[in-house]
Amino acid sequence: MAETGPRNVPELFLERVGKTPDVEAFRYPEGGGWRSLTWAQTEARVRAIAGGLRALGLPAEQPCAILASTRIDWILADFGILFAGGATSTIYPSSTADECAFILSDSGAAVVFAENDEQVRKLAARRAGLPALRHVVTFDGARSADGWVLTLADLEERGRAWDADHPGAFEERAAELRPDALATLIYTSGTTGRPKGVELTHAAWLAQSKAIQDSGFLEHPGVFQFFWLPLAHVFGKMIGTAQLRVGFPTAVDGRVDKIVENLSATRPTFVCAVPRIFEKVHAKVLQNARDGGPVKWAIFRWALDVGLEAARLERAGRRPGPVLAAQRALADRLVFQKVRALFGGRLQFFVSGSAPLSKDIAEFFDALGVRICEGYGLTESSAATHGNLPWARKIGSVGTPFAGIETRIAPDGEILMRGPWIMRGYRGLPEQTREALDAEGFLHTGDVGFVDAGGYLTITDRKKDLIKTSGGKYVAPTELESKLKAISPWVAQVLVHGDRRNYVTALVTLDAEAVGRWAAANGLGGRAVADLSREPALKALVQQDLDQLNATLPRFATVKKFAILPREFLESEGEVTPSQKLKRKAIEQRYQAVLDALYPG
């Protein structure tokens, strides 16, 4: 029997429009409020963009890039590119002109959607070296006199005219796209080396979105998403195609400083986030409780202990007894409800990905009645391959595989995966592709972990990041780093060091907000973090938290010494990736003298 389902992302989009044309698809900020688009209205905008690209002569499967922050125009441009028969390549708006030029040159992008004049200037500075780049379409910037730069309104106007002159072409192009055609070209931010272009096909997104739909975890009464993460990251693309399958509405606004305000305004039922957000909320909740005085702090500690005990029983499949249940109800009324109100009051769960989530922080939120469903995946696996579900979670793990994904643990502990939404390869890099994809089709993830009897996958660290001390002992730095951040409100980032050294040390950066409050309370208000980093009293506070961590570790893994740095690790300095992963080699090279000083003699 011939297949009748969608064969590519545009057909999946059209199927969603056909099912729920008048249902809200997206909500986005405009003029101090929020504006909505139904699925039918979204289709009209996408049709205009696709027509505009075809009017510019975009060939089938030709990459187009998007250089912008997370906003509704990003999503519309992405769908427009796919409906024109092109493939979407993504660039973080924080990228330098040289980084943009590399991606555009390597991908052969014919058109770039650029957010504003600032982003256009990056492209103009490298225009001479980008012969394939025909046009720039700007969301908020100005058109150029020579026609090289168009506004989005210009493109859509051309597109509506082209569509009127070519009736049926929009749908015909969707029907022509092969399942194995390139849909998305995402360049790994990479903690080492040059970025690699990961090629993901239409078939990959269809298979993954079907598996997520079948899992059922994005379907519940009144489902509504608030999305703020970078759409340049594969996580955003994954949740976008899942939206087409399930049909839930999404509020979109990538302004990080507006997250708390937007949660209150949109009242989502689920939100995708990264561990850094949970670390910040955790630190702020603890600090606010401490700042409330001894009585408030004692009440909070009591409530948290009650919540932790009750949550652990429930995760083990047991119900709290009547006394504990009554205590939790009181704790909820006094403490937990106020924290949950920060998320809009309707939140069912968070989805956490992109980096490891500390088990301690996950248990903290669980105690407060906030479920975090941690998942796992790589750019090379179209993001999600494993996930904890709201009704089937194991804290500390990244969950079980979605249907269609095979997981294998290599003899050295590396996690291998095979399935229909694994990448087809790295663009123009056959040797690196063969290194990543073995003869059996398994992706070598570079992560180390294990699968338990229940099928739950636990990640212990990156294979290349494991520390081997001079005594021959292996230490997983990521685990220690996440634990210290969960314990200490003063710590923003940690790099654990010690490969081929005789003991383990760490570089620590400070949380500006927490340290600022401490300084104000101790007669040091108004001083810069760089100055405070030299304060012995502050170092003593970090040492106390480090002692608490060390008490839980085997002797060989304890952090013997540390240094507090005057500023955080920055993307602009090449120290972290756009998704805030540490570039360990770059940091260790920059602070080589500081690290050497921790190993006298």
N, C-alpha and C positions, 0 to 999 in steps of 0.2 A: 504494500500500500504506500502511495506517495506521501511524503511529509506535507502537512498542511500548516504547521506552526511557523513562527517567524524564523527567517534564515539569517538575519543580520539585525543590527541595532535599529536602523530606520524602520524596518518592518515591525520590530517590537514596539517602537514608539507609536507607529500608526495603529497597532492593535490596541494600545492603551487609550489613544484618543477615541477610537471607535467604541470602546467599552464605556468610557466615562467622560464624554466630551465637555459636559457642563460642570464637572466637579473641579474643585480647586486643585491646582497642580503646584503652584509656587506662590510664595508671598515674599515681598522684598521691600526695603525701606525706600520711601520717596516723600520728599517734602515734609519731613518731621513725623510722618505716619507710616503706614504699611499699605501697599497695593498688592492685589492678588491677580493671578492669571489662571484661568481655567485651562484644561488640557487643550481645548479647541483654540483658545487664544494663544497658547504657547505654540501650537502647530502653525498658526498664521505668521508669527514672528520667525519661526524656524524656516518656513517656506520662503519668506522674503530674503533671509540671509543666504540660504542655499541658492536661490535664484540669482542673487547678487554675485556670488562666487562663480557661478556658471557664466554669468555675463562677462566676468573678468577672464574667462577662458580656462578655469581650473580643470586640469586633466583628472581622470579617475585615479584614485589611490595616491594622488599627490599630497604630501604632507602640508599642513598649514599649522602655524604655531599660535598659541595664546600666551601673551605676556601680561598678566593682570592678576589682581587680587580676587578673592572669592566674592562673586556678585552675580546677579541674575544674567547679565550680559555674557559672562563667561559660559554659563550653561547653554544659553541660546546659540552662541557662536559654535560651541562644540557640536551640538546637534546639527546646526547648519552646515558645518564642514562635512559631517558624515552623510547628510542627505545630498550634498553636492558630489558625493563619491570620493571625497578626500579622506585623509587620516589626520587626527589631531595630535600634535606634539605640544608639550607643555613646558613653560619656562617660569620659574619663580620670579615674582616682581623684584625681589632683592638681588637678583643676578646682576653682575657687572656687564658692561658693554662687551668685553671679551668673552665672557661666559655665554651671553646671548648669541654672539657671532658664531661660537663653536657649535652650538646646537642647531642654529639655522643653516650653517654650512654643511654639517654632517647629515642633517635630515633632508636637505634640499628643499626647505620650505618655500612655497611660492607666495604665500600671503601670511602676514602676521597680524593678529588682533592685539593691539597695544592699548593699555588702559588710559594713558594721558600723555601730555606733551613730554613729560620727564622720560617716560619709557620710549617714546618716539625718538627722542634725542640720542638714546643709546644705539638705536638701530641706524639712525642717520650717520652717526660717527663711524660706522663700519659698513656703510652701504656699498662702497666701491669693491669690497671683498666678498659681496654676496650677490653674484650675478643671477641666481635663481629667484631671488626675492623680487616679485613684481610689484606688490602693493602692501601698504600698511593700512589697516582699518583701526581707527582709534575710537574708544568708547567716550572719552571726555575731552579729548584734545581737538586741535583745529586741523582742517584740511590744508594741504599744501598747494601752492600755486601751480606746480607742475603736474598735479594729479597723482603723485606717488602715494600721498597720504589722503585717505578718504575718511569721513566720519561714518559711524555705524548707520546713522540716518541716511547718508548718501547711498551706502551699500544696499540698505533695505528698499530704498526708492527704486534703485536700478533693478533689484530683485523682483519687486512686484510687477514692474513693466515686463521683465523677461518672462516671468511666470505667465502673464496674460498672453504673451506672444507664443508660448510653448505649452499649451494646455496638456495636462497629463504627464509632463516630463518629470515633475517632482516625484510622483509615484513610480514612474517607469525606472528612474535611476535607483530607487530603493529596491525594486524587484531585480535589478541587474547585479547588485552587489553579491559577490560570492561569499559564503560563510568563512572561507579561509583568507579573505582579503584583509589587508592591514586596516585596523580601526584606530589604534592608539599607539603612539611612539613616545614613551616616557623615558627620560634620561635619568639614570640613577644618580642621586646626589653624591653617593660614594664617599666613604671615609678615607679612601686612599685612591690614588690614580685618577685618570681621566674618566669623565662620565661615559657610561655605555647606554646606547639607545635600545631599550627593551621593546620588542615588537609583539603587540597583542592584537589578536584578530577578532573579528565580529563573533566567530564561533566561540571564542574564549568567554566573552562577556555574556553571550546567551546561555552557555552551560553553567557559568557561575551564578548568574541571576536566578536561573531555574532551581539550582540547589539551595540557594538562600530562601527562595519562596517556599520550597517544599519543607524546609526546616520549620517554618511557621513563626520564627521568633520576631519578625517585623510586623506581625498581624495581631492586633488587639483592638478592643473598642476605642474609637476616637483617636486612632493612631495619628500622630503629627510629629514631624521632625524639625528641629532647629539645627541648621548646618552652618559652621563657621570655619572649618579646617581649610587649608590650602587645596584648591582644586587642581593645582599642579601636581599634587601627590596622588598616587594610585588609589589610596583609601577613598578619596572623593569620587573617583570614577566608579569604583565598586558600588558605593551606596547609591549612585545615580542610576545605574542600570537596574539595581534591585528595586528602585522606586518605580521604574517602568513596569516591572513585573507585578508588584504588589499594588501600586496605585496610591500610596499615601501622599499627602501634601507635605511640602518642605518650605520652611522659612529660611531664606538665604541672606547672610550678612557676614562678611569676613572681617569686620572691624573688631579686633580683639578687645579694645577698650570699651566696647558696647555689649560684651557677652552677658554680663549680669543684668543689665537693663533689658536686653533682648529676651532673655529667659523669662523675665517677669512679664514682658509684653506679649510674647507668643505662647507661653505655657505649653511647651512641648511634652510629648509622652516619651520620647527617646532622643538622645543626643550622642553623636560620635565625638570622641575626644581622645587626647593623648595623655600619657601619664603625668607630664609636667603640670597640666591643669589640676589634676587631683592632688599632686604634691603641694601646689600653691593653696588650694582650698583647705587642705588638711592643716597646713601651717597657720593659715589665717584663723581657722576655727579654734585651734588650740591657743593661739596668742590672744584672741578676743576673750576666751574663757579665763586665761591667766590674768589679763588686764582688768577683769571684773572684780578682782579682790579675792581673798582667801575663801570666803563663803561660796561665791559663784564657782570658783575653781574646784572646791570640794564637791559641790553638787554635780558639776560636769564630770569629774572623775568617777563618781558613784554611778551616774547614768551610763557612762561609757562602759564601765565594767559589767553592768547589768545587760546592756545591749550586746556586748561581745559574748557573754555566756549564753544568752538566748539565741543569738544568731548561730553559734557553733552547734547547739543542740538541733536547730532546724536544718542545718546543712547535713547533719548526720541522720536526718529522717526522724527525729524525735521532737515531741512537743514540750515546750516549757511547762513546768508544774504550775499550780495555781498561784503560789507565792511569787515565783519569778515572773509569771505573766502579769500579775498586778504591779510588780515593781517596774516592769518594762512599760506598761501603760502610763505610769507616773513619769518615768524618764522621758517618754515620748512627748508628754504634755509640757514638761519643764524645759526640755532641751532639743530633742530631735526634730520636732515639728518646725522649729524656728530655722534650723539648718535646711531642711527640705524646702522650705518656702523660698529660699534663694534660687531654687531651680524652677520656680513657677507654680509649684503646688500640684502638678499632674504627672510628674515624671515617673515612668515605670522602670526605666533602667538607662544606664550609660553603656555605650559600646566603646571599649578601649582597644587601641591598636597602635601600630607604628614603632613602639618600643616596649620593653618589659615593664610591667606594673609591679610595684612592691607588694608582696603578700600582706605586710603589715598595714599598708594604706588601704588595700582592698578590704581587709577585715574591719578597719576603722569605719569605712563607709557602710559596710554591711550592718554593723552595729547600729548605725544611724537610720537604717531602713532604706538605704540607697544602694540598689544593686548595680554592680559593675560587671558587665559581660566582656571578659577579655578574650580577644581573638588573636590570630596569627596569620601572617602571610608576608610575601615579599613583592616588590615590583614585578619580579620575574614570574610570580604566580597570580598576577592580576589582583593582588591584595589577598583577600580572605581565602584561606584553605581550611582553617580550624576555628572553632568558636565555642565559648561557653554560652549556653542558652539560659534564659531567665529561670526556667524550671529544672535545669540540669547543669549546675555549676560546680566546679571544683576550684576554689581559690588557690592561687599559686600555679595553676596550669593555664594553658591557652585553649583548653577545650578539646573536643573530639573533631575528627575531620568531617567536613560537609560531604554529602553523598557524591561519589565520583572521584574523590581524592584518596590515593593510596599513600601510606606513610611507612617508611622503612628506616631503621636506625643502622648506620654503617658500623663496622667493627670498632672504629675510633670514636664512635658516639655522634657522628655527624647525622643530621636529619636529612633524609632524602624524600622527595615527593614526586608523584606522577599523577597526571589527571588532565582532563580536557581543557582546563584553562591555564595551563602552564604556557609560558611564552614560546613563540616559534624560534626565537633566537635573538642575539644581539645584532643590531644593524651594522653590516659591513665588517663584522668581526667573527669570522668562522672559527678561528682557533679558540677564542674565549667562549664561543658557543659550545664547542665540543668539550671544553673543560667543565662547563656548567651543566650540560645535558649529556648523560652517559648513553651508551648504546641501547639500553633498555628504556630510554625515555625518562629516566628519573632526574629531577632537578637536584643538584647538590647545593644545599641552601647556605652552607658555611656556618650554620648554627649547630650547637651541640645540645642534646637533650635526651629524653627518654619517654617511652609510652608505658603507662601503668596498666594494671589488669583491667581497668574499666575503659581503656582506650583513650584516656586523657593524655595529651602531650604536654610535657613540661620542658621549657627552654632553660638551660643553665648558663649559657653564654655564647658569644661568637667564637668560633673555632680559632680564628687568628688573634683574638684578644686574650685568650687564656694565658695566665702568667705561670711560668715555671721558675721557681726560685732556684738559687744556686744549690740548695739542699735537695733539689729534685722533686719538690712538692708542687702540685698544681693548685692555683687559686683562680676563682672566677671573679674578675673585678666588677662586672656589672651587678652581680648579686650584692656585693659589699656596698657598692655605690648607692643602689636603690634603698638598701636597709638604713644607711646613715641618713639619707635625705628624709626617710620616714620618721626617724628618731629625732633629728635636730631641726628646730625651727629656724636656726641661724644659717643653715647651709642651703645654697642655691644649686651648686653643681659640685661634683666630686670626680676626680680622676685617680683611680687606684693604680699604683705603679709598683714594679718589683721584678720584672722579668730578668732572669739571670743575676738578680741581686740576692743578698743573704737575708733580707727581710722586706716586708711590705710597707710602703709609705703612701701618702696621698697628697694631692693638691686640692685645695678647697676654695670655692668662691662663696661670697656671702649674699644672703637674701636682703636686699636693700631695705625693704619695708620693715621686716622684723628687726633688723639691726638698727634702723632708724628709730623705732619705738624704744628699743633698749637704751639707745644713746640719750634720747630725750628724758627718760626716767632716771638716768644716772649722771645728769649734769654735763652731757656731751652733745646735746642737741645742736643741729646745724652743721655738724662736721661731715665731710664727705666720707663715703664708704672706704675709699682708698686710705684715708687717715685712720679710720676706725679699725681697719684690718691689722694695724700695728699695735692695737691696745691689748696688753697682757690679760686684762679681765675678760675680754671677749674670747681670746684664745683659750682661756680656762673653761669657758662655757662650752666651746666646741669640744674640748678635751673630755669634759664630763660625758657628753653624748657619745663620743668615740669610745670611752671606757665602757659604756653600756653596750655598745655594739660588740666590742672585743670580748666581753664576758660570754657571748653566745658562740664564739668562733674557736676552732682548734688553734693551738698556739702558733702553728706555722702560717696561718692566714690572718692573724691579728695585725692591725695597722700600728706599727711601732712609733712612727713619727709623721707629722704632717706640716704643711705650710699653707698659710692663708694668703691668697693672691689679692691684689688691690682692685680687681674688677672681674666681672663674669667673662666666661669664654664667649666669643662673639662670632657670628656668621661672617660679618664684615672683615674679620681678621683671619678668616680661614680656619677657625678653631672648632666650629660645629657646622653640621649640614643644615639646610633649610628646615629639616624636620627635627633639628636640635640634637642629633646624635653627635657624640664627641669624635673629633678627628684626632685620635690618640697620638699618632706619630707626629702630627703637626704641633700638638700641645707639648709633647715631651721634648721635641726639638727646641721649641721656643723657650721653655722653662728648664732647659738642661742644667743650667748653673744652680737653680733653686733645688732641683732634684738631687744633684750631686752633693749639695750641702747637707742633705738629710742622711748621707752615707759618709761620715767623716773617716778619713784614712783609707 
